[in-house]
Amino acid sequence: MEKKKAIGIIGSPRKNGNTEFLTDELLNLLKDSFETEKIFLKDYDISSCEECYYCMDHDECSIKDDMQILYSKLKESQVIILSSPIFMGGITSRMRAFMERTWHLRKGQLKDKTGSYIIVGRRNIGAGINDMEEYLSRLKVNKIAGVLGFGLREGDVSKDEEALKDLQKLSEQIISLYQQKEKLGQDMIIL
């Protein structure tokens, strides 16, 4: 049987930082059950939403840039993990631009997917959690509570034992969900 796919979408501008570390840890925990891919938004040309409302009538975005690649990756994946550090109390501008450009997918096109998130910050990360939770709800994916990592300097989260335990739990929840789906032979929706 072909492996399902899990993607980790990273909104951090910094490679080899805390956000990538936790994302790598989660994808590593999932790799025996899923084909995994790490996506750095900084490697893609993503324009801002123009609020033209083209997507309301056409179920696609009018802007032709690298988001076209990312739309395909979202549709091909069964598990979508969003990862962002906290900047000025919220998610990064790259992650926000990505989210805004997926507005046309809010009609349930991804309802058979599972979504979760990783947030990394030193303090006051609540707005980031709200951003991620709200976004996943709007996409109508099967949402699993995310992981919070506390740290500022590179490598800080590697010492966050609670975050590492939470990654283990999250990976187990995701794997269990897909084992149940395969056992039932159908897609389930978690309410």
Backbone as JSON Lines, residues from 0, in Angstrom:
{"i":0,"aa":"M","n":[0.84,-1.18,0.0],"ca":[0.0,0.0,0.0],"c":[0.89,1.25,0.0]}
{"i":1,"aa":"E","n":[0.49,2.23,-0.79],"ca":[1.24,3.47,-0.89],"c":[1.16,4.27,0.42]}
{"i":2,"aa":"K","n":[2.29,4.81,0.83],"ca":[2.31,5.62,2.06],"c":[1.54,6.91,1.86]}
{"i":3,"aa":"K","n":[0.86,7.33,2.89],"ca":[0.21,8.63,2.91],"c":[1.31,9.69,3.06]}
{"i":4,"aa":"K","n":[0.96,10.93,2.77],"ca":[1.96,12.0,2.8],"c":[1.67,12.99,3.92]}
{"i":5,"aa":"A","n":[2.73,13.39,4.62],"ca":[2.66,14.42,5.66],"c":[3.65,15.52,5.3]}
{"i":6,"aa":"I","n":[3.16,16.77,5.32],"ca":[4.04,17.89,5.02],"c":[4.15,18.82,6.22]}
{"i":7,"aa":"G","n":[5.34,19.35,6.41],"ca":[5.58,20.36,7.43],"c":[5.9,21.67,6.74]}
{"i":8,"aa":"I","n":[5.03,22.66,6.89],"ca":[5.18,23.95,6.23],"c":[5.73,24.94,7.26]}
{"i":9,"aa":"I","n":[6.92,25.44,6.99],"ca":[7.64,26.27,7.96],"c":[7.61,27.74,7.52]}
{"i":10,"aa":"G","n":[7.11,28.59,8.41],"ca":[7.03,30.02,8.14],"c":[8.19,30.83,8.67]}
{"i":11,"aa":"S","n":[9.18,30.18,9.23],"ca":[10.33,30.89,9.79],"c":[11.24,31.39,8.67]}
{"i":12,"aa":"P","n":[11.84,32.57,8.85],"ca":[12.82,33.04,7.88],"c":[14.2,32.42,8.09]}
{"i":13,"aa":"R","n":[14.36,31.68,9.18],"ca":[15.67,31.15,9.54],"c":[15.69,29.63,9.44]}
{"i":14,"aa":"K","n":[16.63,29.13,8.68],"ca":[16.83,27.69,8.63],"c":[17.73,27.29,9.79]}
{"i":15,"aa":"N","n":[17.59,26.03,10.22],"ca":[18.35,25.48,11.34],"c":[18.01,26.14,12.67]}
{"i":16,"aa":"G","n":[16.83,26.7,12.76],"ca":[16.41,27.33,14.01],"c":[15.48,26.42,14.8]}
{"i":17,"aa":"N","n":[14.86,26.98,15.81],"ca":[13.99,26.22,16.71],"c":[12.75,25.67,16.01]}
{"i":18,"aa":"T","n":[12.16,26.46,15.13],"ca":[10.94,26.01,14.43],"c":[11.25,24.82,13.53]}
{"i":19,"aa":"E","n":[12.35,24.91,12.79],"ca":[12.74,23.79,11.94],"c":[13.08,22.57,12.79]}
{"i":20,"aa":"F","n":[13.75,22.77,13.91],"ca":[14.11,21.65,14.77],"c":[12.88,20.85,15.18]}
{"i":21,"aa":"L","n":[11.85,21.54,15.7],"ca":[10.65,20.82,16.14],"c":[9.91,20.2,14.96]}
{"i":22,"aa":"T","n":[9.88,20.88,13.84],"ca":[9.23,20.32,12.65],"c":[9.95,19.06,12.19]}
{"i":23,"aa":"D","n":[11.27,19.1,12.16],"ca":[12.06,17.91,11.8],"c":[11.8,16.76,12.76]}
{"i":24,"aa":"E","n":[11.73,17.07,14.05],"ca":[11.47,16.03,15.04],"c":[10.12,15.35,14.77]}
{"i":25,"aa":"L","n":[9.09,16.14,14.5],"ca":[7.77,15.56,14.23],"c":[7.78,14.75,12.95]}
{"i":26,"aa":"L","n":[8.33,15.29,11.88],"ca":[8.37,14.56,10.62],"c":[9.16,13.27,10.76]}
{"i":27,"aa":"N","n":[10.22,13.28,11.56],"ca":[11.0,12.07,11.81],"c":[10.16,11.02,12.54]}
{"i":28,"aa":"L","n":[9.32,11.46,13.49],"ca":[8.45,10.53,14.21],"c":[7.37,9.93,13.29]}
{"i":29,"aa":"L","n":[7.04,10.64,12.23],"ca":[5.99,10.18,11.31],"c":[6.52,9.38,10.12]}
{"i":30,"aa":"K","n":[7.83,9.39,9.91],"ca":[8.39,8.87,8.65],"c":[8.16,7.37,8.4]}
{"i":31,"aa":"D","n":[7.95,6.58,9.44],"ca":[7.69,5.16,9.21],"c":[6.28,4.92,8.69]}
{"i":32,"aa":"S","n":[5.38,5.84,8.96],"ca":[3.98,5.69,8.54],"c":[3.6,6.58,7.37]}
{"i":33,"aa":"F","n":[4.37,7.63,7.14],"ca":[4.06,8.61,6.1],"c":[5.3,8.95,5.3]}
{"i":34,"aa":"E","n":[5.08,9.27,4.04],"ca":[6.11,9.94,3.27],"c":[6.1,11.38,3.77]}
{"i":35,"aa":"T","n":[7.24,11.92,4.13],"ca":[7.26,13.26,4.71],"c":[8.02,14.24,3.82]}
{"i":36,"aa":"E","n":[7.62,15.5,3.93],"ca":[8.29,16.57,3.19],"c":[8.28,17.83,4.04]}
{"i":37,"aa":"K","n":[9.42,18.5,4.06],"ca":[9.55,19.77,4.75],"c":[9.53,20.88,3.71]}
{"i":38,"aa":"I","n":[8.69,21.89,3.95],"ca":[8.54,23.0,3.01],"c":[8.87,24.3,3.75]}
{"i":39,"aa":"F","n":[9.87,25.0,3.26],"ca":[10.21,26.32,3.81],"c":[9.56,27.38,2.94]}
{"i":40,"aa":"L","n":[8.63,28.13,3.5],"ca":[7.94,29.16,2.72],"c":[8.91,30.19,2.16]}
{"i":41,"aa":"K","n":[10.03,30.42,2.83],"ca":[11.01,31.4,2.34],"c":[11.63,30.99,1.01]}
{"i":42,"aa":"D","n":[11.5,29.72,0.64],"ca":[12.05,29.23,-0.63],"c":[11.08,29.41,-1.79]}
{"i":43,"aa":"Y","n":[9.91,29.96,-1.53],"ca":[8.88,30.12,-2.55],"c":[8.53,31.59,-2.72]}
{"i":44,"aa":"D","n":[8.23,31.96,-3.97],"ca":[7.78,33.31,-4.27],"c":[6.27,33.36,-4.02]}
{"i":45,"aa":"I","n":[5.88,33.99,-2.9],"ca":[4.47,34.06,-2.52],"c":[4.07,35.53,-2.41]}
{"i":46,"aa":"S","n":[3.21,35.95,-3.32],"ca":[2.71,37.32,-3.28],"c":[1.61,37.44,-2.24]}
{"i":47,"aa":"S","n":[1.35,38.65,-1.83],"ca":[0.26,38.91,-0.88],"c":[-1.08,38.8,-1.58]}
{"i":48,"aa":"C","n":[-2.11,38.48,-0.82],"ca":[-3.47,38.47,-1.34],"c":[-3.82,39.89,-1.8]}
{"i":49,"aa":"E","n":[-4.47,40.0,-2.96],"ca":[-4.85,41.29,-3.52],"c":[-6.3,41.66,-3.2]}
{"i":50,"aa":"E","n":[-7.0,40.79,-2.49],"ca":[-8.41,41.0,-2.15],"c":[-9.24,41.35,-3.4]}
{"i":51,"aa":"C","n":[-9.0,40.6,-4.47],"ca":[-9.72,40.84,-5.73],"c":[-11.02,40.04,-5.82]}
{"i":52,"aa":"Y","n":[-11.19,39.07,-4.94],"ca":[-12.38,38.21,-4.87],"c":[-12.54,37.27,-6.08]}
{"i":53,"aa":"Y","n":[-11.51,37.13,-6.87],"ca":[-11.55,36.18,-7.98],"c":[-11.86,34.78,-7.46]}
{"i":54,"aa":"C","n":[-11.28,34.44,-6.33],"ca":[-11.43,33.09,-5.79],"c":[-12.86,32.78,-5.34]}
{"i":55,"aa":"M","n":[-13.65,33.8,-5.09],"ca":[-15.04,33.56,-4.67],"c":[-15.85,32.89,-5.78]}
{"i":56,"aa":"D","n":[-15.53,33.24,-7.03],"ca":[-16.27,32.71,-8.17],"c":[-15.56,31.58,-8.9]}
{"i":57,"aa":"H","n":[-14.27,31.43,-8.68],"ca":[-13.49,30.49,-9.49],"c":[-12.83,29.37,-8.71]}
{"i":58,"aa":"D","n":[-12.91,29.35,-7.4],"ca":[-12.28,28.31,-6.58],"c":[-10.79,28.15,-6.85]}
{"i":59,"aa":"E","n":[-10.16,29.23,-7.23],"ca":[-8.71,29.28,-7.37],"c":[-8.27,30.72,-7.23]}
{"i":60,"aa":"C","n":[-6.99,30.92,-7.06],"ca":[-6.44,32.26,-6.9],"c":[-6.04,32.82,-8.26]}
{"i":61,"aa":"S","n":[-6.24,34.12,-8.45],"ca":[-5.89,34.76,-9.72],"c":[-4.39,35.0,-9.85]}
{"i":62,"aa":"I","n":[-3.68,35.0,-8.74],"ca":[-2.24,35.29,-8.76],"c":[-1.48,34.01,-9.1]}
{"i":63,"aa":"K","n":[-0.66,34.1,-10.12],"ca":[0.13,32.94,-10.55],"c":[1.57,33.1,-10.07]}
{"i":64,"aa":"D","n":[1.88,32.41,-9.01],"ca":[3.23,32.42,-8.45],"c":[3.5,31.03,-7.87]}
{"i":65,"aa":"D","n":[4.42,30.91,-6.96],"ca":[4.77,29.6,-6.41],"c":[3.69,28.98,-5.53]}
{"i":66,"aa":"M","n":[2.65,29.74,-5.2],"ca":[1.55,29.14,-4.44],"c":[0.9,28.01,-5.24]}
{"i":67,"aa":"Q","n":[0.98,28.06,-6.55],"ca":[0.41,26.98,-7.37],"c":[1.06,25.64,-6.99]}
{"i":68,"aa":"I","n":[2.35,25.67,-6.74],"ca":[3.07,24.46,-6.31],"c":[2.55,24.02,-4.94]}
{"i":69,"aa":"L","n":[2.38,24.99,-4.05],"ca":[1.95,24.66,-2.69],"c":[0.5,24.18,-2.64]}
{"i":70,"aa":"Y","n":[-0.36,24.7,-3.52],"ca":[-1.74,24.19,-3.58],"c":[-1.73,22.7,-3.9]}
{"i":71,"aa":"S","n":[-0.89,22.3,-4.85],"ca":[-0.79,20.88,-5.21],"c":[-0.3,20.05,-4.03]}
{"i":72,"aa":"K","n":[0.69,20.56,-3.33],"ca":[1.22,19.83,-2.17],"c":[0.16,19.68,-1.08]}
{"i":73,"aa":"L","n":[-0.64,20.71,-0.85],"ca":[-1.72,20.62,0.13],"c":[-2.73,19.54,-0.27]}
{"i":74,"aa":"K","n":[-3.09,19.52,-1.53],"ca":[-4.1,18.57,-2.0],"c":[-3.58,17.13,-2.01]}
{"i":75,"aa":"E","n":[-2.28,16.95,-2.23],"ca":[-1.69,15.61,-2.28],"c":[-1.43,15.02,-0.9]}
{"i":76,"aa":"S","n":[-1.39,15.86,0.11],"ca":[-1.02,15.42,1.46],"c":[-2.24,15.03,2.28]}
{"i":77,"aa":"Q","n":[-2.03,14.11,3.2],"ca":[-3.08,13.74,4.14],"c":[-2.91,14.49,5.46]}
{"i":78,"aa":"V","n":[-1.67,14.85,5.78],"ca":[-1.37,15.54,7.03],"c":[-0.65,16.85,6.71]}
{"i":79,"aa":"I","n":[-1.16,17.95,7.29],"ca":[-0.59,19.27,7.07],"c":[-0.2,19.84,8.44]}
{"i":80,"aa":"I","n":[1.1,20.07,8.61],"ca":[1.62,20.65,9.84],"c":[2.12,22.06,9.51]}
{"i":81,"aa":"L","n":[1.6,23.05,10.2],"ca":[2.03,24.43,10.02],"c":[2.95,24.8,11.17]}
{"i":82,"aa":"S","n":[4.1,25.38,10.87],"ca":[5.08,25.71,11.91],"c":[5.51,27.16,11.77]}
{"i":83,"aa":"S","n":[5.47,27.88,12.88],"ca":[5.88,29.28,12.84],"c":[6.45,29.72,14.18]}
{"i":84,"aa":"P","n":[7.5,30.53,14.12],"ca":[7.91,31.21,15.34],"c":[6.95,32.38,15.58]}
{"i":85,"aa":"I","n":[7.0,32.93,16.76],"ca":[6.18,34.09,17.1],"c":[7.02,35.35,16.89]}
{"i":86,"aa":"F","n":[6.49,36.25,16.08],"ca":[7.11,37.55,15.85],"c":[6.12,38.62,16.29]}
{"i":87,"aa":"M","n":[6.5,39.46,17.2],"ca":[5.63,40.55,17.67],"c":[4.26,40.04,18.11]}
{"i":88,"aa":"G","n":[4.25,38.87,18.75],"ca":[3.02,38.33,19.31],"c":[2.19,37.47,18.39]}
{"i":89,"aa":"G","n":[2.6,37.29,17.14],"ca":[1.81,36.48,16.2],"c":[2.7,35.67,15.27]}
{"i":90,"aa":"I","n":[2.06,34.96,14.35],"ca":[2.79,34.16,13.37],"c":[3.55,35.09,12.42]}
{"i":91,"aa":"T","n":[4.47,34.53,11.66],"ca":[5.28,35.33,10.75],"c":[4.46,35.83,9.57]}
{"i":92,"aa":"S","n":[4.96,36.87,8.93],"ca":[4.27,37.43,7.76],"c":[4.24,36.42,6.61]}
{"i":93,"aa":"R","n":[5.26,35.59,6.5],"ca":[5.26,34.56,5.45],"c":[4.12,33.57,5.66]}
{"i":94,"aa":"M","n":[3.94,33.14,6.91],"ca":[2.87,32.2,7.2],"c":[1.51,32.86,6.97]}
{"i":95,"aa":"R","n":[1.39,34.11,7.37],"ca":[0.13,34.84,7.17],"c":[-0.18,34.96,5.67]}
{"i":96,"aa":"A","n":[0.82,35.31,4.86],"ca":[0.6,35.43,3.41],"c":[0.15,34.08,2.83]}
{"i":97,"aa":"F","n":[0.81,33.01,3.26],"ca":[0.42,31.67,2.81],"c":[-1.04,31.39,3.16]}
{"i":98,"aa":"M","n":[-1.42,31.66,4.4],"ca":[-2.79,31.4,4.84],"c":[-3.79,32.21,4.02]}
{"i":99,"aa":"E","n":[-3.5,33.48,3.84],"ca":[-4.43,34.34,3.09],"c":[-4.61,33.86,1.66]}
{"i":100,"aa":"R","n":[-3.57,33.33,1.08],"ca":[-3.64,32.87,-0.32],"c":[-4.35,31.54,-0.47]}
{"i":101,"aa":"T","n":[-4.72,30.9,0.62],"ca":[-5.48,29.64,0.53],"c":[-6.96,29.85,0.82]}
{"i":102,"aa":"W","n":[-7.41,31.08,0.8],"ca":[-8.8,31.39,1.16],"c":[-9.8,30.6,0.31]}
{"i":103,"aa":"H","n":[-9.45,30.37,-0.95],"ca":[-10.37,29.63,-1.83],"c":[-10.53,28.17,-1.42]}
{"i":104,"aa":"L","n":[-9.7,27.68,-0.52],"ca":[-9.8,26.29,-0.05],"c":[-10.68,26.14,1.19]}
{"i":105,"aa":"R","n":[-11.38,27.18,1.58],"ca":[-12.18,27.19,2.8],"c":[-13.51,26.46,2.66]}
{"i":106,"aa":"K","n":[-13.84,25.99,1.47],"ca":[-15.15,25.39,1.22],"c":[-15.17,23.88,1.45]}
{"i":107,"aa":"G","n":[-14.15,23.37,2.11],"ca":[-14.12,21.95,2.44],"c":[-13.3,21.1,1.49]}
{"i":108,"aa":"Q","n":[-12.55,21.73,0.59],"ca":[-11.73,20.95,-0.34],"c":[-10.67,20.11,0.37]}
{"i":109,"aa":"L","n":[-10.32,20.48,1.59],"ca":[-9.3,19.74,2.34],"c":[-9.88,19.02,3.55]}
{"i":110,"aa":"K","n":[-11.18,18.81,3.57],"ca":[-11.85,18.25,4.76],"c":[-11.4,16.84,5.11]}
{"i":111,"aa":"D","n":[-10.82,16.12,4.16],"ca":[-10.33,14.77,4.45],"c":[-8.89,14.77,4.97]}
{"i":112,"aa":"K","n":[-8.32,15.95,5.15],"ca":[-6.94,16.08,5.65],"c":[-6.94,16.25,7.16]}
{"i":113,"aa":"T","n":[-5.79,16.03,7.75],"ca":[-5.59,16.29,9.18],"c":[-4.59,17.43,9.29]}
{"i":114,"aa":"G","n":[-4.9,18.38,10.16],"ca":[-4.02,19.53,10.34],"c":[-3.64,19.74,11.79]}
{"i":115,"aa":"S","n":[-2.42,20.21,11.98],"ca":[-1.96,20.6,13.31],"c":[-0.89,21.67,13.13]}
{"i":116,"aa":"Y","n":[-0.25,22.05,14.22],"ca":[0.7,23.16,14.14],"c":[1.77,23.04,15.22]}
{"i":117,"aa":"I","n":[2.84,23.78,14.95],"ca":[3.93,23.94,15.91],"c":[4.18,25.44,16.03]}
{"i":118,"aa":"I","n":[4.16,25.93,17.26],"ca":[4.43,27.34,17.53],"c":[5.67,27.41,18.42]}
{"i":119,"aa":"V","n":[6.58,28.3,18.09],"ca":[7.8,28.47,18.89],"c":[7.94,29.93,19.29]}
{"i":120,"aa":"G","n":[8.14,30.15,20.57],"ca":[8.33,31.52,21.04],"c":[8.87,31.54,22.45]}
{"i":121,"aa":"R","n":[9.21,32.71,22.89],"ca":[9.76,32.86,24.24],"c":[8.66,33.13,25.25]}
{"i":122,"aa":"R","n":[7.64,33.88,24.86],"ca":[6.51,34.17,25.73],"c":[5.39,34.76,24.89]}
{"i":123,"aa":"N","n":[4.22,34.91,25.49],"ca":[3.07,35.54,24.83],"c":[2.8,34.95,23.43]}
{"i":124,"aa":"I","n":[2.6,33.65,23.39],"ca":[2.39,32.99,22.1],"c":[0.92,32.73,21.79]}
{"i":125,"aa":"G","n":[0.04,33.23,22.64],"ca":[-1.39,32.95,22.5],"c":[-1.99,33.37,21.18]}
{"i":126,"aa":"A","n":[-1.6,34.53,20.64],"ca":[-2.16,34.98,19.37],"c":[-1.77,34.02,18.25]}
{"i":127,"aa":"G","n":[-0.57,33.47,18.32],"ca":[-0.15,32.5,17.31],"c":[-0.99,31.24,17.35]}
{"i":128,"aa":"I","n":[-1.31,30.78,18.55],"ca":[-2.19,29.61,18.69],"c":[-3.55,29.92,18.07]}
{"i":129,"aa":"N","n":[-4.09,31.08,18.4],"ca":[-5.39,31.46,17.84],"c":[-5.35,31.52,16.33]}
{"i":130,"aa":"D","n":[-4.27,32.08,15.76],"ca":[-4.14,32.15,14.3],"c":[-4.19,30.75,13.68]}
{"i":131,"aa":"M","n":[-3.42,29.83,14.25],"ca":[-3.35,28.48,13.71],"c":[-4.68,27.75,13.87]}
{"i":132,"aa":"E","n":[-5.27,27.82,15.04],"ca":[-6.54,27.14,15.29],"c":[-7.64,27.66,14.36]}
{"i":133,"aa":"E","n":[-7.72,28.97,14.24],"ca":[-8.74,29.59,13.39],"c":[-8.54,29.18,11.93]}
{"i":134,"aa":"Y","n":[-7.31,29.22,11.47],"ca":[-7.01,28.86,10.09],"c":[-7.41,27.41,9.8]}
{"i":135,"aa":"L","n":[-6.99,26.49,10.64],"ca":[-7.33,25.08,10.42],"c":[-8.83,24.85,10.47]}
{"i":136,"aa":"S","n":[-9.53,25.58,11.33],"ca":[-10.99,25.47,11.39],"c":[-11.62,25.96,10.08]}
{"i":137,"aa":"R","n":[-11.12,27.05,9.56],"ca":[-11.66,27.59,8.3],"c":[-11.43,26.64,7.13]}
{"i":138,"aa":"L","n":[-10.33,25.9,7.16],"ca":[-10.07,24.92,6.1],"c":[-10.92,23.66,6.26]}
{"i":139,"aa":"K","n":[-11.54,23.51,7.43],"ca":[-12.4,22.36,7.73],"c":[-11.64,21.03,7.76]}
{"i":140,"aa":"V","n":[-10.35,21.09,8.11],"ca":[-9.57,19.86,8.24],"c":[-9.86,19.22,9.59]}
{"i":141,"aa":"N","n":[-9.5,17.95,9.73],"ca":[-9.55,17.29,11.04],"c":[-8.41,17.89,11.85]}
{"i":142,"aa":"K","n":[-8.74,18.67,12.83],"ca":[-7.75,19.45,13.57],"c":[-7.32,18.73,14.84]}
{"i":143,"aa":"I","n":[-6.0,18.66,15.04],"ca":[-5.43,18.11,16.27],"c":[-4.64,19.23,16.93]}
{"i":144,"aa":"A","n":[-4.82,19.41,18.23],"ca":[-4.11,20.47,18.96],"c":[-2.61,20.38,18.72]}
{"i":145,"aa":"G","n":[-1.99,21.53,18.59],"ca":[-0.59,21.59,18.24],"c":[0.37,21.54,19.42]}
{"i":146,"aa":"V","n":[1.62,21.8,19.1],"ca":[2.72,21.74,20.06],"c":[3.32,23.14,20.22]}
{"i":147,"aa":"L","n":[3.59,23.5,21.46],"ca":[4.2,24.78,21.77],"c":[5.62,24.55,22.24]}
{"i":148,"aa":"G","n":[6.55,25.22,21.6],"ca":[7.95,25.13,22.0],"c":[8.41,26.47,22.54]}
{"i":149,"aa":"F","n":[9.1,26.44,23.67],"ca":[9.55,27.68,24.27],"c":[11.05,27.84,24.1]}
{"i":150,"aa":"G","n":[11.43,28.95,23.5],"ca":[12.83,29.25,23.29],"c":[12.99,30.5,22.47]}
{"i":151,"aa":"L","n":[14.17,31.06,22.51],"ca":[14.49,32.26,21.75],"c":[15.72,32.02,20.88]}
{"i":152,"aa":"R","n":[16.8,31.63,21.51],"ca":[18.05,31.43,20.79],"c":[18.07,30.06,20.11]}
{"i":153,"aa":"E","n":[18.86,29.98,19.04],"ca":[18.98,28.73,18.3],"c":[19.34,27.6,19.26]}
{"i":154,"aa":"G","n":[18.57,26.51,19.19],"ca":[18.82,25.34,20.01],"c":[18.06,25.3,21.33]}
{"i":155,"aa":"D","n":[17.44,26.42,21.71],"ca":[16.72,26.45,22.99],"c":[15.64,25.37,23.1]}
{"i":156,"aa":"V","n":[14.89,25.14,22.02],"ca":[13.77,24.19,22.13],"c":[14.24,22.75,22.26]}
{"i":157,"aa":"S","n":[15.48,22.47,21.92],"ca":[15.97,21.1,22.07],"c":[16.02,20.71,23.55]}
{"i":158,"aa":"K","n":[15.96,21.7,24.42],"ca":[15.95,21.45,25.87],"c":[14.54,21.5,26.46]}
{"i":159,"aa":"D","n":[13.55,21.77,25.62],"ca":[12.15,21.86,26.08],"c":[11.55,20.46,26.1]}
{"i":160,"aa":"E","n":[11.71,19.78,27.23],"ca":[11.26,18.39,27.34],"c":[9.76,18.23,27.14]}
{"i":161,"aa":"E","n":[8.99,19.2,27.6],"ca":[7.54,19.12,27.42],"c":[7.17,19.18,25.94]}
{"i":162,"aa":"A","n":[7.8,20.05,25.19],"ca":[7.53,20.14,23.75],"c":[7.89,18.84,23.05]}
{"i":163,"aa":"L","n":[9.01,18.24,23.43],"ca":[9.42,16.98,22.8],"c":[8.44,15.86,23.14]}
{"i":164,"aa":"K","n":[7.95,15.82,24.37],"ca":[6.93,14.83,24.73],"c":[5.63,15.08,23.97]}
{"i":165,"aa":"D","n":[5.28,16.35,23.82],"ca":[4.06,16.69,23.08],"c":[4.17,16.31,21.6]}
{"i":166,"aa":"L","n":[5.36,16.43,21.03],"ca":[5.57,15.98,19.64],"c":[5.32,14.49,19.53]}
{"i":167,"aa":"Q","n":[5.82,13.74,20.5],"ca":[5.6,12.29,20.51],"c":[4.11,11.98,20.56]}
{"i":168,"aa":"K","n":[3.38,12.67,21.44],"ca":[1.93,12.45,21.55],"c":[1.22,12.83,20.25]}
{"i":169,"aa":"L","n":[1.61,13.95,19.66],"ca":[0.98,14.39,18.41],"c":[1.22,13.37,17.31]}
{"i":170,"aa":"S","n":[2.44,12.86,17.21],"ca":[2.72,11.86,16.18],"c":[1.89,10.6,16.4]}
{"i":171,"aa":"E","n":[1.74,10.19,17.64],"ca":[0.93,9.01,17.95],"c":[-0.54,9.24,17.6]}
{"i":172,"aa":"Q","n":[-1.05,10.44,17.86],"ca":[-2.44,10.75,17.5],"c":[-2.64,10.69,15.99]}
{"i":173,"aa":"I","n":[-1.71,11.27,15.25],"ca":[-1.83,11.29,13.79],"c":[-1.77,9.87,13.24]}
{"i":174,"aa":"I","n":[-0.8,9.09,13.68],"ca":[-0.66,7.71,13.2],"c":[-1.88,6.89,13.56]}
{"i":175,"aa":"S","n":[-2.36,7.01,14.78],"ca":[-3.55,6.28,15.21],"c":[-4.77,6.64,14.38]}
{"i":176,"aa":"L","n":[-4.93,7.93,14.1],"ca":[-6.07,8.37,13.29],"c":[-6.05,7.7,11.92]}
{"i":177,"aa":"Y","n":[-4.88,7.66,11.28],"ca":[-4.81,7.07,9.94],"c":[-4.88,5.55,9.98]}
{"i":178,"aa":"Q","n":[-4.44,4.93,11.05],"ca":[-4.64,3.48,11.19],"c":[-6.12,3.17,11.31]}
{"i":179,"aa":"Q","n":[-6.84,3.99,12.07],"ca":[-8.29,3.8,12.2],"c":[-8.99,4.01,10.86]}
{"i":180,"aa":"K","n":[-8.57,5.02,10.12],"ca":[-9.17,5.28,8.81],"c":[-8.96,4.09,7.87]}
{"i":181,"aa":"E","n":[-7.74,3.55,7.87],"ca":[-7.45,2.41,7.01],"c":[-8.25,1.19,7.44]}
{"i":182,"aa":"K","n":[-8.38,1.0,8.74],"ca":[-9.14,-0.13,9.27],"c":[-10.6,-0.04,8.84]}
{"i":183,"aa":"L","n":[-11.14,1.16,8.9],"ca":[-12.53,1.36,8.51],"c":[-12.7,1.45,7.0]}
{"i":184,"aa":"G","n":[-11.59,1.71,6.3],"ca":[-11.66,1.8,4.86],"c":[-12.38,3.04,4.37]}
{"i":185,"aa":"Q","n":[-12.4,4.07,5.17],"ca":[-13.08,5.3,4.77],"c":[-12.46,6.48,5.49]}
{"i":186,"aa":"D","n":[-12.81,7.65,5.03],"ca":[-12.36,8.86,5.71],"c":[-13.28,9.15,6.87]}
{"i":187,"aa":"M","n":[-12.7,9.61,7.97],"ca":[-13.47,9.99,9.15],"c":[-13.33,11.48,9.34]}
{"i":188,"aa":"I","n":[-14.32,12.05,9.94],"ca":[-14.23,13.45,10.32],"c":[-14.33,13.53,11.82]}
{"i":189,"aa":"I","n":[-13.37,14.2,12.45],"ca":[-13.39,14.37,13.89],"c":[-14.09,15.68,14.19]}
{"i":190,"aa":"L","n":[-15.07,15.62,15.04],"ca":[-15.8,16.84,15.39],"c":[-15.34,17.37,16.71]}
